[in-house]
Amino acid sequence: MSIKNQHNYRTWVEVSDKAISKNISAVRNLLSRETDLVAVVKSNAYGHGLMEVVQIAYKNNVKRFAVDSIDEALKIRSVYSDAWILVMGYILPVRLYEAIDADISFVAYSDLYLSVLESIKTEKKAKVHLKIETGTMRQGLCGEELSAYAEKVKNIPQVLIEGMYTHFANIEDTSDHIFAEQQLKNFNSAIEQLKNIGIDPPLKHTACSAAIILLESTHFNIARLGISLYGLWSSKETKAISQQKNQDFSLSTALTWKTTIAQIKNVEAGTAVSYGLTESVARNSKLAILPVGYWDGYDRGLSSVGNVLVGGKRCKVIGRVCMNMMIVDVTDAPEAHEGSEVVLLGSQSEDQITADMIAGKINTINYEVVTRINPNLPRIIVED
């Protein structure tokens, strides 16, 4: 394993080139030649580092990317002139010109967008994707509203209706996909609805990670790989069904979050630790102060219940997690010393702390655990 200048940082995130490359290959094997892969790299690539993940994906011949914001899209465009980029989130109408000028596709459903699109003074086409509301009740259009909006967009000469898509509301968290299948039916109806008014966008997409893995009928001609690009499962249900259907399919976790021990303290039994004196050590203990806290993304809900890895040993978080520091009990990690490497999330020796484990302790999902790692922390590509 080669890591450049890792000890210049007090806390950092390592991103495995090998893991992401493996996940891309594994998912491609589920898709037909007619379906191209889109890497969803929104929210700082789910906490893994936007440009770091784009670099790895691009090297693996993934040249389509989906993001949430125009700023994410412009970062990618500044480096990769030939990448296809779709902004799936909201763009302020006054910034649509930036997307058009940079040849960035975007979703349209707002009447405010129409006035902007009609006033375009450029030779470049605005590449629009129509978001179809099929049951998630977020962005999107359906029924007569869809037809009316699509007609208006179609009649703007500067606009190309490049794609249409939807998103599933309940495909990950259940083994019963009846709602997802109804959404797919609604999407197919929308395709026919638009064809009836002379609109047939060349790109159609519905599949998220779970849909790619579980339902071939959702693939169409591009498929959006999100959470599973990073080796994380959408849910335990998705993993269980996938393993029943295809035992050869697997994912490799890409992210390891590390810090270092700033100080060691030896304290007597009964000593209270951290803010609020919420926890006292039950024995004479060796404590390690770590220079990482909830500002960095280590959730305060892990106070007194979280674990880290030091010298291959699982060590408990003691007392409250602070803004920039936390304390762990390293009594049973005899090799722990100032400067020792600590794994907050990931593997060390034979043990592992996963995003799902952390999510279970704070009643959330693995998505939130990784995406909330502070984007200011260094992301380092590891070629292992």
N, C-alpha and C positions, 0 to 999 in steps of 0.2 A: 504494500500500500504506500503510495507516495502522496504526501501532503506538503504543499509549499507554505513555508512560514507559519505553520499552525500556532506556534507559541507567541506570535505577535498579538494574539487575541485573548481576551479573558473569557469570552464565550463565543462560540461559533457553530455553524451548521455545515456538516459535510453531506454532499450529494453524490451518490454513487452513479457514475457513468455506466457501469456494467449493469446495475439493476434497472435503470430506465431503458437502456438498450434492450435488455431481455424482455421487459414488459411490452415494449413496442413490437418486438418480434412475436411474442406469444399472442398478442391481440390481432396482429395482422393475419395470423394463421386462422383466425375465426372469420375473417372477412373474405369476400370474393374479390376477384380482380377488378370488378366494376365499382367497388367501394373504396374510396380514398380515406385515409386516416387524418383526422384533425386533432391536434394536440391542444387541449384546453389548458391554458397557462394563466388564467385570471388569478387575481389576488396573490400576486407575487409567486405564481406557479404553485398555488396551494401551500405557500410558505416555503417552498424549496428554492426560490430564487428565479425570477423571471428570465433573465438573459442566460443564466447558467443552464436552465432546462431547455430553453430554445436552442442553445448551442448543441446540446447533446442530441436533441430530437432532429435538428437539421442535419447533423452528421449521419443520422440513421435514415436519411432521405424522407423525413417528414417536413413538408414545406407549407403545410396549412396550419394556421394557429387561430384559436378563438380566445378572446379576452373580454373583460368587462368594461374597460374604459378606453377612451381615446388616447389617454396618456400612455397606457400600456402598449397600445397599438403603435404609437409613434416611436416608442423606444425600440420595438422590434424592427420597424421600417428603417430606422436610422442605421441599422447594421445589415439587414437582409432585404435588399432591394427587390428580389424576386419572390419573396414570401407572399402567400395569400393570407390575409388577415381579416377576421370578422369581429367587430365589436358587438357583443350580444347585450350589453347593458345600455344604460341611458347616456346619450350625448346631449349636452346643452345645445339647443338649436343654433346658437351663434357660433358653435364650434364644428358644425357639419362641414363647413368649407375646408377645414383642416383634414377631415377624413377623405373628402373628395380629391383634394389636391395630392394627398399621399397614396391614392389608390387603395383606400381601406374600405371594405364593405361594412355595412351597418344595418341594424334592424330598424324598421319603420312601422309605426302604428299611430303616431301622433299627428293631429291636424296641424300643429305648429310646424312640423317638418315640411308639410306640403307647401306652405308659403315660402319657406327657405328654398326648397328644391325648385320651385317655379321661378325663383329670382336668380338662379345660378348663371354666372357670366364666365364660363370656362368651357374649353373644348373637351374636358374630361367628363366622362359619364359618372353619375352617382350610382354606385352599386348597392342596391337595396335588397334586403331579405324581409319578407313578410312573416311576422310571427303569428302563428295560428293558435288561437285559444281553444284547447281541446279538453280542459278539465283541471288545470293547475291554478287558474284564476290569478295569474300574474300578468305580465305583458301579453298583448296579443289581441287578435280580432277574430270574430266568428260570425256566421250567418250573414244577414243582409249588410251588416256593418263591414264585414270583410269584402264583400263584392263591391260595395260603394267605394271603399277606400282604395282597393286595388284598381278600380276603373280610373280613379283620379290620378293615381301614380302612373298608370299605363299611359295616360294622355300627356304626361310631362316629357317632352322630347329629350331632355338632358338626363333622364333616369333610365337605368337598366334594372328591371326586376330580375336579379340574379338568382335568388333562392327563396325558399319557403321552409319553415321548420316549426317544430313544437318541442315541448319538454314534458316528461312524464312526472306525474305527481306521486305515484305510489307503485313503483316498480322494485325499489330496493328493500323496503321494510316488510315484505310479505311474501309468502310462497304462493299466494293466489293472485294471478295477474289479470283478473277479469277487468279491473278498472283500466289498467294499461292497455289491454286489448281493445277496450271501448275507445280510449283516446286515439289509438292507432286507426281505428275505424273512422273516427271523426276526422282525422288528418287526411285519410284517403278520400273521404267525402269532400273535404276542402279542395283537394287536388282537382277533382271532377268539377266542382263548383267554379274554380278559376278557369279551367279549360273551356267551360261553356261560355265564358266571356272573352275568350281568346288569349288567356294568360297561362303559360306553362313554363315556369321557371326552370332553368337547366339544373340547378342544385336543389336537392331535397334532403332534409336531414331531421331525424328524430332521436337517434340512439345516443344515450349517455353511456357511461361505463357499464352499468348493470344491464342495460338493454343490449349492448354489444355482446355481452357474455351470455345472456339468457334467451334473447328473442331475435332470431335471424331475420324475421319479417320486418324489423325496425331499421335495418341497415341502410336502405336506399343507396344513394351514390356517394355520400360522405357520412362519416360517423364520428361523433365527438367523444374522444377519450379524455376523461377528466381524472377523478380520484385514482383510478387503477393504473394510470400512467406512472404513478408514484409508488405503486406496489401496495396500495391500501384497498381493502374491499369496501364496497358501498355499504354493506351490512353483513351480519352473520347469516342472514337468510340467503343473500346472493352467493356467498361463499359455499354454503351447504348445497344449494341447488346445482351450482357449477361443478362441484366435486362429484356429485351424483351423475351428472351428464357427461363430464369430460375429466377423467382423473388425471390426464396428462397436462391439463392447463393449470398453471400456477403463476403467482405474482411474487416479485422480490421487492422488499422494502428499500426505498432509496435514501431515506433521510436518517442521519444521526446527529443529535444535538449534544454538544459537549461544553464543559466549562473546566475550571481548574480550582484547586483548593487554595484560598488566599491566606488562611490561618488555621492552626490547630490549637484547641483549648482542652485542657484536662479539668473536669469539674467533678464535684462531689455529688453523691446521691442526694436527691431533694432539691437540686438547683433548678430554679425556674429559667426558662429560655424564651427570648424574643418578646415582642410587644404583647401587652395584656397579661403576661405571665400565665398563658393558657395551658402550658404543659411544663412539667418538671421531669427531670431524668430520674428513673427508678433505681439507678445504680451509679457507682463511680464510672464516669463516662469520658470518652474522647470525642470531642465535637469538631467538626470541620465547618468553617465559614466559607460559603461559596459566593462569588461576586455576580450573582444572577438573581432576579426577582420577577415580580409580576409586570414591571415595565418591559422586561425582555420577553414576556409571554408565558412565563411559568406561573400558572394560575394560582391565585391566592387560596382557592378552594382546596389546594393540595396541602395546605397547612396541616401538620400532624398526621397526614395520611399518605403523602407521596413517598416515593422511593427513588433513589438514584443508584448508580453502579460505581463503585470505587474498588480498584484492584480485583475486579470480578466478583465482588461481594455486594449484595443488596443492602443499602443503608437507608434508614428511615429519615424523613424530614421531621425535625423537631421544632415545635412551636409554629408561630405564624410566619408565612412567607412575606418578606418585606418588599419594598419597591425595587431595591437594587441588590438585595442580599437575601440569603437563606442559610439555615443551619441544618446540618445532617449529623446523625450519630454514626461515627466510624469506629466505634469501639471494637466491632468484630471484623474490621478491615485493618489488620496489623501493619500492612505496608503503606497505609495512607500517610501522606506527609504534605507539607506545603509545596505546591507545584504539581501535585498528582493530578492526572487527567480524570475527569468525572463525566460519566455519560448520564444525561438527563432523559434522553429518549433515543433508543437504539440498543445495539448489542455490545457487550464487552465480555471477553472470555466465553464462558458457556451460558451466560445469562442474558436476558433481554427485557427491556421495558418498551412496550408498544404503545402506539397512540390509542389503541382500543383499551388497553389497561388504564391509561390516564383518563380517558373519556369516561370509563365506568366509575371512577372515583369521584368525578365532578359532575356526573349526570349530563353528559353531552355526547357528541359524536366525534369520531376521529378527524373529520374534516376541520372542526373548530380547533382542535388541539394543534394541528400543524399550521393552519393558516394564521393563527394568532401569534406565532413566533415573530418577534419584532423584525420588520423588514430592514432595519438598520444594521442588524447583525450580519457579519460576513457570511456569505455562502461560498463554499470551497468545493469545486468538482474533484472528486476522488476517483482516480483510475485504478481500481483494484482488480 
